[in-house]
Amino acid sequence: MSPFKSSTGLDENIAGALCYFFGFIGAILLLALEKRSRFVMFHALQSLFAFGAVVVGHVLSGLIPLLGPLLASLLSLLGVAIWVIMLAATLQGKWLKLPLAGDLAEKQMRKL
């Protein structure tokens, strides 16, 4: 358990995990409510960017004949893998950074 509390009153690791557990809604809600914890804000942004990319990939895969369904299936597996890994990491209080989404989240954090 993280000894630090977010400005929502939840432990940082719980609030960070909620960013992934509830997807876009949880990330947007915690990004709007969180004022103090950089851990929670980072994971909210990373969740938005990562799952936003998966959704865009799904939409684009629908435009590809023949290979589109295979690509959509692979993206679904990737989305579930990211979801499980990031839930576990945030519950342990780790600052696990995804390759592209994490870089975008860090860049955005500098502006906050």
Backbone bond lengths (Angstrom), bond angles and torsions (degrees), N, CA, C in turn:
res aa  C-N    CA-C-N  psi(-1)  N-CA   C-N-CA  omega(-1)  CA-C   N-CA-C  phi
1 M - - - 1.449 - - 1.524 110.27 -
2 S 1.291 115.56 139.19 1.448 120.89 177.27 1.527 109.24 -78.62
3 P 1.344 116.31 133.47 1.463 118.31 178.67 1.528 112.37 -77.46
4 F 1.313 116.71 -8.91 1.454 120.77 -176.02 1.523 110.79 -94.43
5 K 1.308 115.05 142.35 1.461 121.40 178.68 1.524 108.97 -104.79
6 S 1.308 114.94 145.45 1.461 119.14 172.87 1.527 107.33 -84.18
7 S 1.313 116.38 172.55 1.468 118.54 179.80 1.528 111.51 -71.09
8 T 1.341 117.53 -7.27 1.464 120.93 175.63 1.524 111.65 -83.70
9 G 1.338 116.91 -9.31 1.457 121.06 -177.82 1.518 112.89 94.56
10 L 1.326 117.31 -10.16 1.463 121.66 177.49 1.523 109.88 -86.09
11 D 1.337 116.65 156.15 1.457 119.51 171.05 1.525 107.87 -61.65
12 E 1.347 116.12 147.93 1.464 120.17 -178.46 1.523 112.29 -56.16
13 N 1.329 116.44 -43.47 1.467 118.45 -176.32 1.529 111.55 -67.07
14 I 1.316 117.98 -34.71 1.468 120.95 177.70 1.532 109.84 -68.93
15 A 1.321 116.81 -46.42 1.468 120.45 179.22 1.526 110.76 -62.50
16 G 1.341 117.00 -40.05 1.464 120.40 177.41 1.515 111.84 -63.12
17 A 1.330 116.78 -40.95 1.467 120.55 179.38 1.526 111.10 -66.52
18 L 1.319 117.26 -34.32 1.469 120.20 178.79 1.529 111.72 -64.17
19 C 1.347 116.48 -27.45 1.467 120.00 176.63 1.521 111.01 -60.62
20 Y 1.322 116.62 -34.77 1.465 120.97 179.64 1.522 111.32 -90.04
21 F 1.325 117.19 -39.16 1.464 120.90 -174.46 1.527 111.92 -60.60
22 F 1.320 116.83 -43.51 1.463 120.67 -178.01 1.529 112.93 -98.33
23 G 1.319 117.55 11.36 1.464 121.77 174.81 1.515 113.09 61.06
24 F 1.327 115.20 -137.47 1.467 120.54 -175.56 1.521 112.45 -59.15
25 I 1.316 116.77 -41.77 1.473 120.09 -176.27 1.525 110.47 -64.14
26 G 1.327 116.87 -46.96 1.458 120.41 179.71 1.516 112.12 -63.68
27 A 1.335 116.28 -41.68 1.463 120.19 -179.31 1.526 111.13 -65.72
28 I 1.319 117.03 -45.56 1.470 120.27 -179.66 1.525 110.53 -65.23
29 L 1.315 116.70 -43.31 1.459 120.95 -179.65 1.531 111.32 -62.51
30 L 1.332 116.75 -47.83 1.465 119.08 -179.04 1.522 111.99 -70.52
31 L 1.317 117.50 -32.13 1.460 119.72 176.03 1.528 110.35 -65.36
32 A 1.318 116.90 -37.02 1.466 120.93 178.86 1.528 112.01 -72.84
33 L 1.333 117.01 -35.90 1.467 120.69 -175.41 1.525 113.86 -86.38
34 E 1.319 116.90 -30.56 1.465 120.06 -173.05 1.523 111.15 -78.26
35 K 1.319 115.59 128.20 1.464 121.12 -179.58 1.530 112.56 -118.65
36 R 1.344 117.64 -18.25 1.456 120.63 -169.31 1.523 113.64 -116.50
37 S 1.304 118.80 -44.05 1.459 122.19 -170.69 1.525 112.30 -83.71
38 R 1.322 116.02 113.79 1.462 120.61 177.29 1.522 110.51 -69.91
39 F 1.329 117.00 -28.48 1.468 122.03 176.97 1.527 109.92 -60.74
40 V 1.308 116.87 -48.71 1.467 121.40 -178.68 1.528 110.40 -68.36
41 M 1.316 117.73 -42.89 1.461 120.05 179.97 1.528 111.15 -63.73
42 F 1.349 117.04 -40.79 1.465 120.53 178.27 1.525 110.68 -60.84
43 H 1.328 116.79 -47.22 1.462 119.36 -177.64 1.532 111.94 -70.18
44 A 1.317 117.79 -30.67 1.469 119.81 175.43 1.528 110.06 -65.45
45 L 1.325 116.61 -45.52 1.465 120.28 178.77 1.523 111.33 -65.48
46 Q 1.320 116.45 -44.37 1.458 120.10 -179.21 1.529 110.88 -62.44
47 S 1.315 116.51 -39.79 1.458 120.99 177.49 1.530 110.77 -62.09
48 L 1.314 116.83 -44.77 1.468 120.47 178.52 1.524 111.47 -60.36
49 F 1.328 116.91 -46.62 1.460 120.42 -177.93 1.528 111.69 -68.54
50 A 1.327 117.64 -43.22 1.468 120.90 -177.46 1.522 111.47 -66.05
51 F 1.321 116.57 -50.85 1.457 118.93 -177.18 1.527 111.70 -75.60
52 G 1.325 116.90 -25.26 1.463 119.76 172.42 1.524 110.92 -64.32
53 A 1.332 116.62 -40.80 1.465 120.80 177.58 1.525 111.11 -65.08
54 V 1.329 116.98 -38.87 1.469 120.25 178.24 1.530 110.18 -64.52
55 V 1.316 117.42 -42.10 1.470 120.93 179.35 1.532 110.56 -64.80
56 V 1.325 117.09 -44.65 1.467 120.41 178.09 1.527 109.92 -61.59
57 G 1.330 116.65 -41.11 1.461 120.35 177.01 1.516 112.33 -61.05
58 H 1.325 116.70 -39.58 1.469 120.57 177.20 1.526 111.17 -63.40
59 V 1.309 116.34 -43.69 1.465 119.91 179.67 1.531 110.01 -63.01
60 L 1.327 116.51 -45.51 1.463 120.05 -179.47 1.523 112.07 -67.20
61 S 1.324 117.58 -34.07 1.471 119.68 179.37 1.527 111.13 -66.22
62 G 1.314 117.02 -25.19 1.458 120.56 176.52 1.517 112.78 -68.89
63 L 1.321 116.60 -16.85 1.460 121.20 179.78 1.528 112.73 -90.41
64 I 1.331 116.95 -8.01 1.463 121.38 -176.53 1.526 109.48 -98.94
65 P 1.327 116.90 117.70 1.467 118.42 179.01 1.533 111.02 -71.45
66 L 1.295 116.59 150.54 1.462 126.70 177.06 1.529 113.94 67.15
67 L 1.311 118.76 -59.22 1.465 120.93 -177.43 1.526 113.22 -85.99
68 G 1.306 117.18 -11.99 1.461 121.46 -178.83 1.516 114.16 -56.39
69 P 1.338 118.93 -48.42 1.471 119.43 179.07 1.534 113.21 -62.40
70 L 1.327 116.58 -36.83 1.471 119.72 177.16 1.526 110.23 -65.60
71 L 1.314 116.36 -44.70 1.462 120.95 178.05 1.526 111.06 -61.91
72 A 1.321 116.85 -41.22 1.469 120.85 178.39 1.524 110.67 -62.98
73 S 1.324 117.28 -39.74 1.469 120.84 177.99 1.522 111.15 -64.62
74 L 1.327 116.57 -42.81 1.467 120.36 178.20 1.527 111.17 -64.37
75 L 1.319 116.76 -39.06 1.466 120.47 177.31 1.526 111.35 -65.59
76 S 1.318 116.62 -36.13 1.469 119.94 176.85 1.523 110.64 -63.73
77 L 1.326 116.40 -44.31 1.471 120.24 177.52 1.524 111.03 -62.96
78 L 1.318 116.55 -41.63 1.460 120.84 177.72 1.525 110.69 -62.14
79 G 1.324 117.04 -43.66 1.464 121.02 179.04 1.517 112.32 -61.31
80 V 1.329 116.92 -42.28 1.473 120.47 178.80 1.527 110.17 -66.97
81 A 1.341 116.97 -40.86 1.468 120.29 179.26 1.529 110.79 -62.64
82 I 1.324 116.83 -45.45 1.468 120.70 177.88 1.521 109.85 -60.83
83 W 1.316 116.69 -43.82 1.462 121.86 -178.98 1.526 110.93 -58.54
84 V 1.329 117.57 -49.94 1.468 121.64 -177.37 1.528 110.98 -66.64
85 I 1.331 116.83 -46.58 1.470 120.73 -178.08 1.521 110.99 -62.84
86 M 1.329 117.19 -44.67 1.459 119.85 -177.57 1.525 112.16 -72.09
87 L 1.321 117.59 -33.34 1.469 119.78 174.20 1.526 110.08 -61.09
88 A 1.331 116.37 -47.84 1.469 120.66 -179.41 1.525 111.09 -63.76
89 A 1.326 117.12 -42.87 1.464 120.68 -178.19 1.527 111.79 -64.79
90 T 1.321 117.20 -45.06 1.465 118.94 -178.20 1.525 111.68 -70.08
91 L 1.317 117.36 -34.37 1.469 118.95 176.73 1.523 111.38 -64.42
92 Q 1.339 116.78 -27.30 1.462 121.22 176.54 1.525 111.84 -87.53
93 G 1.327 117.39 -2.62 1.461 121.38 178.34 1.516 113.92 81.22
94 K 1.333 118.58 19.76 1.465 122.12 -177.57 1.525 110.78 -87.88
95 W 1.328 114.76 144.89 1.458 122.01 175.09 1.528 108.35 -92.34
96 L 1.303 118.16 62.62 1.458 121.87 -179.76 1.520 108.74 -75.03
97 K 1.346 114.68 125.42 1.462 120.08 -175.99 1.523 109.45 -109.96
98 L 1.318 116.52 123.68 1.461 121.85 175.46 1.527 108.97 -75.53
99 P 1.350 117.99 150.07 1.468 120.29 -173.49 1.530 116.03 -51.76
100 L 1.280 121.63 -60.66 1.471 121.04 -176.54 1.522 112.45 -93.19
101 A 1.311 116.41 -44.71 1.465 120.77 -178.24 1.527 111.11 -63.48
102 G 1.322 117.35 -37.35 1.461 121.25 179.02 1.516 112.15 -66.39
103 D 1.347 116.47 -39.39 1.465 120.06 177.29 1.526 110.98 -64.53
104 L 1.326 116.14 -43.11 1.467 119.75 177.41 1.531 111.24 -63.74
105 A 1.327 116.27 -40.29 1.468 120.37 179.47 1.525 110.74 -64.47
106 E 1.343 117.02 -42.11 1.470 119.89 178.00 1.521 111.18 -62.86
107 K 1.322 116.07 -42.49 1.464 120.03 179.41 1.530 110.34 -62.35
108 Q 1.320 116.62 -42.26 1.462 121.10 179.24 1.528 111.04 -67.97
109 M 1.327 117.27 -34.02 1.476 121.38 179.83 1.527 111.07 -62.31
110 R 1.324 116.59 -33.96 1.468 119.76 179.45 1.525 111.45 -64.24
111 K 1.325 116.16 -25.65 1.468 120.60 -179.35 1.524 112.40 -84.57
112 L 1.338 117.47 -15.99 1.469 120.53 -177.85 1.506 111.10 -84.49
